[in-house]
Amino acid sequence: MLDIEVAGAVAPGAKILVYFAPNTDQGFHDAITTAVHDTVNNPTVISISWGGPEDSWTAQSATAMLEACTDAAGWALR
């Protein structure tokens, strides 16, 4: 909640969307891909305030996250 409150304080006119997901590798991935591919709200900034260190991920999770972040980078260039 604190990160959301800080974002609202520094950008009071911003439309803030919050995507909730379980604190799991799959949940983390789902939250990012949901935001990146949200064609209704078209978010322009993604802030992540939870998760774990990358060295705790499985190889499969690391690959999925790389793909999600690559999608996000391509989305940001549109």
BELWO-V289025 format. One record per residue. N is the residue number from 0. SS is DSSP state (~ for helix, > for strand, _ for the rest). PSI is psi as a letter, one per 40 degrees, with the letter a starting at -180 (999 if undefined). OMEGA is omega in degrees with one decimal (* if undefined). Layout:
n = {N/N}
ss = {SS/SS}
psi = {PSI/PSI}
omega = {OMEGA/OMEGA}
This chain:
n = {0/1/2/3/4/5/6/7/8/9/10/11/12/13/14/15/16/17/18/19/20/21/22/23/24/25/26/27/28/29/30/31/32/33/34/35/36/37/38/39/40/41/42/43/44/45/46/47/48/49/50/51/52/53/54/55/56/57/58/59/60/61/62/63/64/65/66/67/68/69/70/71/72/73/74/75/76/77}
ss = {_/~/~/~/~/~/~/~/~/~/_/_/_/_/_/_/_/_/_/_/_/_/_/_/~/~/~/~/~/~/~/~/~/~/~/~/_/_/_/_/_/_/_/_/_/_/_/_/_/_/_/_/_/~/~/~/_/_/~/~/~/~/~/~/~/~/~/~/~/~/~/~/~/~/~/~/_/_}
psi = {d/d/d/d/d/d/d/d/d/e/g/d/e/i/h/h/i/h/h/i/i/i/g/i/d/d/d/d/d/d/d/d/d/d/d/d/e/g/e/d/d/g/i/e/h/h/h/h/e/i/a/i/i/d/e/e/i/i/d/d/d/d/d/d/d/d/d/d/d/d/d/d/d/d/d/d/e/999}
omega = {-176.9/179.7/179.1/178.8/178.9/178.6/178.5/-179.8/-177.8/178.3/-171.9/179.9/-176.0/171.2/-176.1/176.2/179.1/177.4/-179.5/178.0/176.9/179.4/177.6/175.7/-179.1/178.8/179.0/178.6/-179.0/-179.7/-179.5/-177.7/176.8/179.1/-177.5/-175.0/179.4/-178.1/177.7/-176.9/179.6/-179.9/-179.3/178.1/175.2/176.4/-179.3/-176.6/175.7/-179.7/179.5/-179.7/-176.4/-177.9/175.6/-179.0/170.7/177.2/179.5/179.0/179.7/178.6/179.6/179.9/176.8/178.3/179.4/-179.9/175.1/174.7/-179.8/179.5/177.9/178.0/-177.6/-178.8/179.9/*}
